[in-house]
């Protein structure tokens, strides 16, 4: 349960959660997206759908995501208990095995790591599928069989780890039901077909993310390394110590002691399994579970990791059941031995639980994870990952040290250069930053790693090289066309450069990516208003922005300005009021909104003149040298009938802005009301002499002169 206090920052969580726009809204566009895209080399739409639900409830609150993982693991453990109780008909076996499954330290990685939600979901659906198949066998009911096939498909839509379940069902029918293998195969054809389809998808998804070679570069090295990995897995199951998030080893020679030891151990285990089958085929069935469920991770198709704790999530079941049978056997003979067995079992579970509790601490955040991993499995990747985590924590000097250690092991690894570029950028050494980022670009695989180009764009922008910055951002967008952050950066940059056409293009793309991005809706509204001069479409998108985020004040301000320009006074007033309720005149926009609202009140809302005066006075207090704000204040005084104050403020305004037609017209009207006709006549003539004067102002000035 301590994982509930962990953050979202661990390994790959940025790809699955932080930067995954597909999970930010439950809509058909995103649902289609998760079913038609791979994520970090995995096809796992059910996993993404679960994140969608989490995000809808919790947003980016890590507690909710971790809570779902914990609940799924608890559910999986309970379903395993129900499945084993049905298969073994022994309460003790089911209880012991499910408790081992729930508390074993190798399970920490799967539960604490949010990106491994797929393993938890796959297990839940795997257990449901197996259980329903047992019922279909008992009742000879095709609907239970269809349900089993459906849950098997959902398991594979979560993760391909359960792809060998048809083999387990085949052996179950053969061993427990005593049917022939041919009959069993015929009944399981739909399961094998589904398994084949998802096997092909899994191979394609891995190849799609990167070209992965055989481990060690050859079939021979791959085989020898896998043999050692299997031996290590067996020891991890029995003695779960020295666990790590990253294992790295390769063996090329059959004469290597590690390889020889692994071969001998596997020969002995194979002999024991064979003898167990001969003596008790049902027990032998459980001894095959770990090896059958381990098949997807034995590098028949090359994987990016030689071994991982998470790969033991389902294979753990077989040894757990055998342990359950051992405990059941010991409890059935002699009371004294039963008491000792119970005590040993309790100590055993207490040890597992304590070890899991300690291991979970490692997964608290990126820094704790990679510090532990770099110390346990030091190689170029783990040293880089620890350095990168330190950079995220702002510990730049320490980060640089570990990144240099990584490059000492592999000078052609691009990632440390990328993070070094970020470090030097933060330190203000932009030339060093650019050198390292360009080195990262040269070493990275073409068409990948948008992050490098994004960092380059940021550094060029800091140096004031805006053209180079936009080029870098555009290259990043070509790689990651769905990144909202990249699009937003480009929009801001193009607006700054005055290229509103390109800014608008990215606004439209951003809205297509995520229609619920209120910032994108706002920017697209401004594009329609400022560039395309289409205020109807502008208001449509600005309305959508405020609908998505009622606290987003900028959209209320822009809507008010548009409505005011269209002489829709009520709508303008309403939006200015909403804006000021949020902004509180904290900035220049707030002051301008208060001024505009005061003027609208004075001009069109005689019952709001006192409020208009308060707003105008507050705006002038915030910006005392602004002639336009003084003009509004003077006009409010005029509307209130306080002509002396109106004259004083408007003359002050005119002294700062002598050629403003609004000020001249307001001051002339004030003079007329005060009976100062000569100066009013002079002021109106000055107004009519201006080259910049609206037809409406000209007509009104001429009318006043005639009167």
Buried (B, 14 or more C-beta within 10 A) or exposed (E): EBBEEBBBBBBBBBEBBEBBBBBBBEBEBBBEBBBEBBBEBBBBBBBBBBBBEBBEEBEEEBBBBBBBBBEBBEBBBBBBBBBBBBBBEBEBBBBBBBBBBBBBBBBBBBBBBBBBBBBBBBBBBBBBBBBBBBBBBEEEEEEBBEBBBBBBBBBBBBBBBBBBBBBBBBBBBBBBEEBEEEEBBEBBEBBBEBBEEBBEBBBEBBBEBEEBEBBBEEEBBBBBBBBBBBBBBBEBBEEBEEBBBBBBBEBEEEEEEBBEEBBEBBEEBEEEBEEBBEEEBBBBBBBBBBBBBBEBBBBEBBBEBBBBBBBBBBBBBBBBBBBBBBBBEBBEEEEEEBEEBEEEBEEBBEEBBEBBBEBBBBBBBBBBBBBBBBEBBBBBBBBBBBBBBBBBEEBBEBBBEBBEBBBEBBEEBBBBBBBBBBBBBEEEEBEBBBBBBBBBBEBBEEEEBBBBBBBBBBBBBEBEBBEBBBBBBBBBBEBBEBBBBBBBBBBBBBBEBEBBEBBBBBBBBBBEBBBBBBBBBBBBBBBBBBBEEEBEBBBBBBBBBBEBBEEBBBBBBBBBBBBBEEEBBEBBBBBBBBBBEBBEBEEEBBBBBBBBBBBBBBBEBEEBBEBBBBBBBBBBEBBEEBBBBBBBBBBBBBBBEBBEBBBBBBBBBBEBBEBBBBBBBBBBBBBBBBEBEEBBBEBBEBBBEBEEBEEEBBEBBEEBBEE
